[in-house]
Amino acid sequence: MPQPVVGDVHVAAALTNIAVAYIQSEDVYIADKVFPVVPVQHQTDKYFLWSKADFFRDEAQQRADATESAGTGVNLSTDSYSAAVWALHQDIGPQVRANADPSVDIDVASTRQLMQKLLIRRDRIFMTKYMQNGIWGTSVTGTANGTPGTSTPAPWDDDANSDPFTDIAVGQTTVLQATGYLPNRLVLAWPVYQALRKHPLVIDRIKYTTKTFAGTITPELLAAAFDVEQVVVSKAVYNAAGENVAANMSFIMGKNALLCYAAPAPGLMVPTAGYTFAWQGFTGMNSLGVRMVQIPMNWLGVGTIRNEGEMAFDMKLVATDLGYFFNTIVT
């Protein structure tokens, strides 16, 4: 056999211009995109709640000359938040750092991994706090052979029997009648978003304003079609399996949807379905209650560095009657 062979003239080494890593864009996470974020200086505190019933009662009376006007009042109560601190770290020793190939930017990789895991945790908390059956003023469940506009609507991926416009219109009317506020946000899991984009009723509604097919139907077009200010789509996924076990990937939000009213910004005497209280006063936290730091850990070996991420926040469901939940609305 001729010498040298291919293996003799090249020593396998890591490429310096590519490396493969599964990092989701921060745009796929929605925990800070639905409800107002309130930067707070203390880990725990209280906020005021005005009585809705007192604000909407009709008590004005005709007044005779030289008599007192009818009197009224309003009840005021308080609720509280408590910002939990979530943290995760990764230690990088001097041997790993010194031996890393150029394509392995170990600090960047570590920081991005930590941030992704923290964002996954934050979105999963969002789902636990807000995207659950039975916690809002009204919850309906997608049901095979269901009836649109009822507590058991047909799933929205059942093109022949479902009517998302009727279901959402009933939700809008329910919230408006209960609160005086029209829902302005529609939060969709990715499978729900995909079902709506291909639904014949949606395509038929949109085609009169733009040349359309499922591939061109965007969240903005859906928002206009359903008469809400914003459609928020959750695309985030996570691995439910443990370390060194085959990955078990799933969408964080499942197959649900939420129609709600969210205030444009936090404020006094401003109704909203939910708030996120971000503990900005915690050392080094930004306005979203997140920080990433590097900590020397020389007692583990000179040159050992700990990359650590922290988040401090509390997500509060403020007004249950400002939300209308669609549970497992696709199959």
N, C-alpha and C positions, 0 to 999 in steps of 0.2 A: 504494500500500500504506500502511495506517495507520502512523503513527509515534507513539511509539517502538515497536520490536519487542522481543520477549522478551530477546534478547541484549543490548539496550541498558540494561536496568534492573538487570542482575545481572552482576557480574564473577566468573567461576569462581574458587573458592578451595578450599583443602583443608578438609574438615570437621574440627572440633576434637574431636568426641566418638567418632569411630571411626577405626580404621586396621586393615588386614588383614595379619596375619603368621602364618606357619605355625610355631608353637612347640609342640613336643611336651611334654606334662607329664612331670615327672621320674619319675612313677610307672611310665612305660612301660619304663624302663631297669632292668635286673636285675643289673648287675655287683656291686652291694653288697647284694643280697638273698638270695643263695644260700649263700655260704660266709662264715665269720666274718672280720671285718676286724680286723687286728692293728695298732694304732698303734705305730710304732717310732721311735726317736730317731736312728738312723743309716741312711745310705743302703744300706749293705750289712752283713750280719751272718750268723751261723749259728744253726741250731736243731737240737735233738737228735731222733734217730729211734731208737726202741726196736725190737728184732727181734720181729716178730709170731710167727715160728716158735717162738722161745724161750718166749714167753708161753703158747702153747697146747700145748706138749709135756707129755705125762703121764709124769712121772718119779718120782712118789712110790712108795716101796717099803715093804713091811712091815719093822718094826724089831724085832730081837731085843733082849732085855734086856741092858743095859750095853754096847750097841754104838752106833756112830755112825749118824746118819741119812744117807739118800742125799743127795748134793749136787747142786746145779744152779747155773746162772748165766744171764746174759742179755747179748747183744751190743748195743752202743750205737754208733751212727754219727752223722754230722752231714750236714746239707744246708745250703744258703745261699740267701738272697734278694738281689736287687739292684734297688732301686727306681729305675726310669727316670723322668726328668722330661719331661713333655709340656706344651707351651705354645703359645699362640696369642694374637695381639694384633690390635687395630684402632686406627688413628690417626684422631682427629677434629680437623680443623683449625678455627681460629677463624672462618673464613668460613662453613663449613658450620654450625657451632654457632650463629652469629649469624643466619643466614638460615633456620634450620629453623622450620617451622610448629609451632604448639602441639601438634598431634596427633602430631608426630614427636618423641617424647622420646628424643633421640639416644643418651644414655648408657644408658638402660634398654634400648633396642633393641639396642645394641651388646653390653651385658653379657649379655643373654639369648641372643643369637646365639652369642657365644663359649662360654657355658656349654653350650648345646645341642651345639655341635660337639665340645666336650671330652667330653661324656657319650656322644655317638655313638662317638667314638674309644675310650672306655673299654669300652663294650659290645662293640665289634668285637674288642678285645683279649680280652675274656672269651670270646667265641666261638672265637677262635683258640687260646686256652689250654685250654678245657674242652669245647667242642662240636665235636669233630672225630672222624672215624671212625678207629679203630685205636689211640687213645691210652689208653683205659680197659682194665680187666681183661677185659671182654667188650664187643664191639660187634656188633650185628646190623643187617642192612640190609633195609628194606622191599622186597619182591620180588613182582611180579605172579604170581598163582597160588601164592604162598608158603604155608608151613604155620605156624600159630600155635605159639609156644613153641620155635621152632628158630632157627638163625642167619639164616634167610631168611623172616621172617614176612610174611604178607600186609599190605599198607599199610592203615592204620587208617581211611582213607576208602573202602576196599572193604568196605562194610557186610555184604555177603553172605558173604565168606570170611574176614574178619579177626576176631580175638578179643583185644582189648587186655587183658582181664583175665588171660588165660592168659599173654600175653607179659610183662606186668608181674609176675605171680606168679612166673614162671620167673626174672626178673631179681632179685626179692627173695630168692628161695631161693639163687640163685647168689652174691649178695653176702653173705648171712647165713652160708652154708656156708664161704665163703672167709675171713671176718673175724670172725664172731661178732656182727656188728652188722646190724640190719635197716635198710634204706634209709628215710630220713625225708623226702626231698625228691624231687619230680617236677618237672622243668623242661621246659616245653613252648613250642615256637614257636607263634605265633598260628595258623597253618594247622593245626597238630596239635591245638591246643586246640579249634578249630572242628570238626574231624573227630570228636573225642571227644564233644563236646556233642550231636551229632546221631546218634551211633552207636546203633543199636537196642538193643544189649546194655547200654550205659550207661543209656539211658532206662529200660529194663526193670528194671535193678537199683535205680535211684533211685526209681522211681515207688511202690515199696512203703513208702517212708519220707516222701515228700512228693509233692504234686500237681505234676507236672513236665512240661515240654516243653523243647525245645532252648534256647529263649530264657531259661529260668530256671535252667539248670544252670550253677553258678558254680564257680570254683576250689575253694571250700570244700567243695562237694558232691562234686566229683571227688576231693578229698583223702580224704574219708570213704569213698567208694566203693572207692578203690584202696588204702586202709589205709596212707596216708602222712600225716605231720604237716602238710605244706604242698605245694600245687601253685603253682609260680611260672610266670607266663605272660609271655613276651617279646613286647611289642607294638611295639617300636621299629623305625622304618624309617630308611633313609638314601638319599642320592642318590649313585650310583656314577659319575655323569658329571662331567666337568670344568666349569669356569666358562664361562658363555656358550654352553653346549651344552644341548640338550633334556634335561630331567631323566630319569634312569633309576632309578626308585624301586624298592626291594626291602626285604623284611624282613631285619633284621640276622641273625637266628638261622636263617634258611632254613626247613627242614622237618624238624627234628630234635627229639629228646627225650633227657633224661638222668635216670636214676634213680640216686640217690646218698645216702650218709650224710654229713650236714654237722653238725659239732658245734654245739650251741646257742651256745657262746661259746668263744673261745680259752682254752687253759689247759695246764698241765703234764700230760703223759702222757694227753692227750686225742686220740683218733683223729679224723680228718676227711679227707674226700676232697680238700679244697682250702682254701687260706688266701689272703687278700689282705693284703699287708704295705703299709700306708699310712705314708709317711714324714712323720710329724707333726713331727719335729724340724727339718725344713726351714723357713726363716724364714716365719712367718705362716700355715703350713699348719694346717688344722683336723684333726680326728681321722680324716677320710677322705682326707687328703693332697691337699686342694683349696684353692686360694685365688684371689681375684679382686682386682686392684689397679688404681688409676689412677696413671699416671706422667706428670708434666709433661715435655713435649718441646719446650721453647721454642726450641731451635736449628732446629726445623722451622717456626718461626713462633710469635711470642708468643701464648700461649693454646692451643697444640696440646696435646692430652691423649691419651695412649695408654691404652686399656683393655686389660688383659692378664690372661689366665687361665692357671693352671698346675695340673698334677696330678703327684704323685710317688707311685708305687706299683709293686708287683710282684705278679702273680698266680701262685701256685704250685700245681701239681697235686701234692698231698702223698702220696696213697695211691691208686694206680690200681685196686686191688681193691675199693675202696669205691664204685665207679661202674659203671654198666651203661648203655651208650649205644645209642640207637635212631637209626640213620642213615637219612635220607630215608624216614621212616616214613609219610609221606603222599605221594601222587603230585603 
